[in-house]
Amino acid sequence: MLETTEAPMTVTHLPQTTEPRNPGMPLDMERVMRSRANRSAIERRASSLPGRRSLKKDFQAAWLARAISCIDLTTLAGDDTPGRVARLCAKAKQPVREDLLEALGLEGLTTGAVCVYHDMIGPAVRALQGSGIPVAAVSTGFPAGLSPFPLRLAEIGESVKAGAREIDIVISRRRVLTGDWEGLYDEMRQFREACGEAHVKAILATGELGTLQNVARASMVCMMAGADFIKTSTGKESVNATLPVSLVMMRAIREYHEETGYRVGYKPAGGISKAKDAITYLALVKEELGDRWLRPDLFRFGASSLLGDIERQLEHHVTGAYSASWRHAIG
């Protein structure tokens, strides 16, 4: 049973407001090289989770509401417009129909953030004014991260200046694939400094890193360099968030916390579109990291279509009937 008796907690989106911010530490190559990943054991553990976790009725509704509060509601399309972003922000402020929220006793529920390209930061900030919902911006040559390094640093600065309170940066995959851990550390450290007060999510693009061992080592190096969050994917790779990758990254976060006392957040992104999958990820977080990470200041889903399916499930919980997906549009 996944229920928790922990008292409700006021939603606070940014880790800096509730936790000492991860300052990073000097690169410890011995610690990095100790990071290992037993693929068969990891895959066996991950595959066992969906089949042995089942939530029903009020418990399911409560966990789905928690999932909503942890969504970075995202639009990263070439044809984004201020109007589309404004509609997405309206959905972030009221992610579920008002009558359903009232029936569930969840008035005031919002998503964790809205995530956009740099050009859409201004419209998003205006649409979210007074809501307390932060704007996250993808940066550093997203999604490939191959633009000139000075331009990547400048892009971060421009996004912070425009009002983004969270910056989702992409690392240089070649540094991981070639074992250039010092280069990755220096790059991440400069990204962190460029973000200033904005908190930084390091996107590892795990589907392009080759091995789970590389994922474990890249996770540790980015945390040592001061990442506030580590994130699986851009959503643009052929393989995005998976349970095995999530298990590796969560265990790296746990080890880092045990060794330093600092909590780093986790964000799976790409391909998570069903309510049942969201619950599986939340269950994994609870088991590997504990209840403290089940809050939007330390856990986020990077998603665009997940919210629609969750809203359908909540309507079924309240009314006993499923509705068509078009009744729960998110943009």
C-alpha positions in Angstrom: 0.0 0.0 0.0 1.4 3.4 -1.0 -0.7 5.6 1.3 1.2 8.0 3.6 0.0 9.5 6.8 2.3 12.5 6.4 0.4 15.8 7.0 -0.4 17.9 3.9 2.3 20.4 3.0 2.0 23.8 1.3 3.0 23.6 -2.3 6.3 25.3 -2.8 7.8 25.0 -6.3 11.4 26.0 -5.9 13.9 24.0 -3.8 15.7 27.2 -2.7 12.7 28.2 -0.6 12.6 25.1 1.5 16.0 23.4 1.2 19.6 24.6 1.4 20.6 24.8 -2.2 23.1 22.3 -3.4 26.4 24.3 -3.7 28.2 21.5 -5.4 31.7 20.3 -4.4 35.1 19.8 -5.9 35.2 17.1 -8.5 36.0 13.8 -6.8 37.2 11.4 -9.6 37.6 8.5 -7.3 33.9 8.9 -6.2 32.8 9.3 -9.8 34.6 6.1 -11.0 33.1 4.1 -8.1 29.7 4.7 -9.7 28.5 1.4 -11.2 25.3 0.0 -12.6 24.3 -3.7 -12.6 22.0 -3.7 -15.6 20.3 -7.1 -15.0 19.6 -6.3 -11.4 18.3 -2.8 -12.3 16.0 -4.0 -15.0 14.7 -6.8 -12.8 13.9 -4.3 -10.0 12.3 -1.8 -12.4 10.2 -4.5 -14.2 8.7 -5.7 -10.9 7.3 -2.3 -9.9 4.2 -1.8 -12.2 2.9 -5.3 -11.6 2.9 -5.1 -7.8 1.5 -1.6 -7.2 -2.2 -1.0 -7.4 -4.1 2.0 -6.1 -7.8 2.3 -6.0 -10.5 4.9 -5.3 -9.5 7.8 -2.9 -5.9 6.6 -2.8 -5.6 6.7 -6.5 -7.2 10.1 -6.8 -4.8 11.5 -4.1 -1.7 10.2 -5.9 -3.0 11.5 -9.2 -3.5 15.0 -7.6 0.1 14.8 -6.3 1.3 14.0 -9.8 -0.5 17.1 -11.2 1.3 19.3 -8.7 4.6 17.9 -9.9 4.1 18.4 -13.7 6.2 20.9 -15.6 3.5 21.6 -18.2 5.4 21.9 -21.4 5.2 23.2 -25.0 8.3 23.0 -27.1 7.1 23.2 -30.6 8.3 25.3 -33.5 4.9 26.8 -34.0 4.3 27.9 -30.4 2.6 31.3 -30.2 1.8 33.7 -27.3 -1.8 32.6 -27.5 -1.0 28.9 -27.2 1.3 29.6 -24.3 -1.4 31.7 -22.6 -3.8 28.8 -22.9 -1.2 26.4 -21.5 -0.6 28.8 -18.5 -4.4 29.0 -17.9 -4.4 25.2 -17.7 -1.4 25.2 -15.3 -3.3 27.6 -13.0 -6.5 25.4 -13.2 -5.3 21.9 -14.3 -8.6 20.2 -13.6 -12.2 21.4 -14.2 -13.4 23.5 -11.3 -16.4 21.2 -10.5 -14.0 18.2 -10.2 -11.6 20.1 -8.0 -14.5 21.1 -5.7 -15.8 17.5 -5.5 -12.3 16.3 -4.6 -11.7 19.1 -2.1 -8.6 20.3 -4.1 -9.3 23.9 -4.9 -6.1 25.8 -5.6 -4.3 22.8 -7.1 -1.8 23.9 -9.8 1.0 22.3 -11.8 4.6 22.7 -10.7 5.8 25.0 -13.6 5.3 25.9 -17.2 8.2 25.0 -19.5 8.8 26.9 -22.8 11.5 28.0 -25.3 13.2 31.3 -24.6 11.0 33.3 -27.0 7.9 32.4 -25.0 9.2 33.3 -21.6 7.6 36.8 -21.7 4.1 35.6 -22.6 4.3 32.9 -20.0 5.5 35.2 -17.2 2.6 37.6 -18.0 0.0 34.8 -18.1 1.2 33.4 -14.8 1.6 36.7 -12.9 0.4 36.4 -9.3 -0.1 32.6 -9.5 3.2 31.6 -7.9 3.9 29.2 -10.7 7.4 29.5 -12.0 8.4 29.6 -15.7 11.1 27.1 -16.8 13.0 27.7 -20.0 15.0 25.2 -21.9 18.4 26.5 -22.8 22.1 25.9 -23.9 21.3 25.0 -27.5 18.4 22.7 -26.6 18.0 19.9 -27.5 21.4 18.9 -29.0 23.6 21.3 -26.9 26.0 21.8 -29.8 25.9 25.6 -30.3 29.1 27.6 -29.4 29.7 27.5 -25.6 29.7 31.3 -25.2 26.3 31.4 -26.9 25.0 28.7 -24.5 26.1 30.7 -21.5 24.6 33.9 -23.0 21.3 32.1 -23.7 21.0 31.2 -20.0 21.6 34.9 -19.0 19.0 36.1 -21.4 16.4 33.6 -20.2 17.0 34.6 -16.5 16.7 38.3 -17.5 13.4 37.6 -19.2 11.9 36.1 -16.1 12.6 32.4 -16.1 13.1 31.1 -12.6 14.2 27.6 -13.7 16.6 26.8 -16.5 16.7 23.3 -18.1 20.2 23.0 -19.6 21.5 20.2 -21.8 24.9 18.7 -21.2 27.4 17.8 -24.0 26.8 14.1 -24.5 30.3 13.7 -26.1 31.9 14.5 -22.8 30.2 11.5 -21.2 30.7 9.2 -24.2 34.5 10.0 -24.2 34.9 9.9 -20.4 35.7 13.6 -20.2 34.3 14.0 -16.6 36.5 17.1 -15.9 35.1 18.8 -19.0 31.5 17.9 -18.0 32.1 19.2 -14.5 33.6 22.5 -15.7 30.7 23.0 -18.2 28.0 22.3 -15.6 29.7 24.5 -13.1 29.6 27.5 -15.5 26.0 26.8 -16.4 25.1 26.8 -12.7 26.9 30.1 -12.2 25.2 31.7 -15.2 21.8 30.7 -13.8 22.4 32.8 -10.7 19.3 32.6 -8.4 17.4 30.6 -11.0 17.6 26.9 -10.3 19.1 24.6 -12.8 18.0 21.3 -14.1 20.7 19.3 -15.9 19.3 17.3 -18.8 21.4 14.2 -19.3 19.7 12.9 -22.5 20.1 9.4 -21.1 18.9 7.7 -24.3 22.1 8.9 -25.9 24.6 8.1 -23.2 25.2 4.5 -24.2 25.2 2.7 -20.8 23.6 2.9 -17.4 27.0 3.3 -15.9 27.5 6.4 -17.9 24.1 7.6 -16.6 25.2 7.0 -13.0 28.5 8.9 -13.5 27.0 11.8 -15.4 24.4 12.1 -12.6 27.1 12.3 -9.9 29.3 14.8 -11.8 26.4 17.2 -12.5 25.4 17.1 -8.8 29.0 17.7 -7.8 29.0 20.7 -10.1 25.9 22.2 -8.4 22.8 21.0 -10.3 19.6 21.6 -8.4 17.8 18.8 -10.4 18.9 16.1 -12.7 16.6 15.3 -15.6 16.5 12.3 -17.9 15.7 13.6 -21.4 14.9 16.5 -23.7 11.8 14.6 -25.0 13.4 14.8 -28.4 15.5 11.6 -28.2 14.4 8.2 -29.6 14.5 6.9 -26.0 13.4 9.1 -23.2 12.5 8.5 -19.5 12.5 4.8 -18.5 12.2 3.1 -15.1 15.8 1.6 -15.2 17.3 5.0 -16.0 15.2 6.5 -13.3 16.3 3.9 -10.7 20.0 4.7 -11.5 19.5 8.4 -11.2 17.5 8.2 -8.0 20.1 6.1 -6.4 22.8 8.6 -7.4 20.6 11.3 -5.8 20.3 9.2 -2.6 24.0 8.6 -2.4 24.8 12.2 -2.9 22.4 13.2 -0.2 23.8 10.7 2.2 27.3 11.9 1.5 26.7 15.7 1.5 23.4 16.3 3.2 22.0 18.2 0.2 18.9 17.1 -1.6 18.9 17.2 -5.4 15.6 17.0 -7.4 14.7 14.5 -10.1 12.8 15.0 -13.3 11.8 12.2 -15.7 10.8 13.7 -19.1 9.5 12.4 -22.4 7.1 9.5 -23.0 5.2 9.7 -19.7 1.6 10.2 -20.9 -0.6 7.9 -18.9 -1.9 8.3 -15.4 -0.9 4.8 -14.4 2.7 5.5 -15.5 2.8 8.6 -13.3 1.8 6.6 -10.3 4.5 4.0 -11.1 7.1 6.8 -11.1 5.8 8.3 -7.9 6.0 4.8 -6.3 9.6 4.4 -7.3 10.4 7.9 -5.9 8.7 6.9 -2.6 10.6 3.6 -2.3 14.0 4.9 -3.4 14.1 8.5 -2.0 11.3 8.7 0.5 8.3 10.9 1.0 10.3 14.2 1.1 10.9 13.9 -2.6 7.2 13.6 -3.4 6.9 17.4 -3.7 7.2 19.7 -6.6 10.3 21.3 -5.1 12.2 18.0 -5.5 10.3 16.1 -8.2 8.8 17.0 -11.6 7.4 15.3 -14.6 8.3 16.8 -17.9 5.0 16.3 -19.8 2.6 17.8 -22.2 -0.2 15.1 -22.6 0.0 13.5 -19.2 -2.3 16.0 -17.6 -5.2 15.2 -20.0 -5.2 11.5 -19.0 -5.0 12.3 -15.3 -8.0 14.6 -15.6 -10.0 11.8 -17.3 -9.2 9.4 -14.4 -10.2 12.0 -11.8 -13.5 12.6 -13.7 -14.1 8.9 -13.6 -13.4 8.8 -9.9 -15.9 11.6 -9.2 -18.7 10.6 -11.7 -18.1 6.9 -12.3 -17.9 7.5 -16.1 -15.0 8.1 -18.5 -15.2 11.0 -20.8 -13.7 11.6 -24.2 -10.1 12.9 -24.2 -11.1 16.0 -26.2 -13.0 17.2 -23.2 -9.8 17.7 -21.4 -7.7 19.7 -23.8 -4.5 21.3 -22.4 -3.8 23.9 -25.0 
